[in-house]
């Protein structure tokens, strides 16, 4: 039998990880409600994304997010140890924040809101700069708020969603 372990990224499930065992060569059940996820196969992390988003801007976001999970799994003693370590809400939150920051970077860059050097107060050249900054801030906060809800739901710790939002705001440029 082959053991498959999954970290559900971008999912709306309250389960942070799942383990499925399937006979060798048999397909693995794909979790409902997930745009993509990273799992361990033969000790290596692999990523699956839904076929209906392949080639879309949304797929770019999912792939950036899941790339972080693959790197996290590779940095662990083993892929399976990484997945097995996702037992607490705190650990899920710690794992998801960098992944969602990578996802945010794709959204930000696509929207043309790459981080700009800080300008001292009063040194802005006009209202256009301030307006662009407000739009960027609104997009950032609304996107990070959505990510905080996802992380909180996935970790099973909805009561932490405001703390998760603040952590995202701090961690994601």
Secondary structure as UniProt FT lines:
FT   STRAND          2..9
FT   STRAND          17..22
FT   TURN            24..25
FT   TURN            32..33
FT   STRAND          36..41
FT   TURN            42..43
FT   STRAND          44..49
FT   HELIX           51..53
FT   TURN            54..55
FT   HELIX           57..75
FT   HELIX           79..84
FT   HELIX           89..110
FT   TURN            111..112
FT   TURN            121..122
FT   HELIX           127..155
FT   HELIX           158..160
FT   HELIX           161..171
//
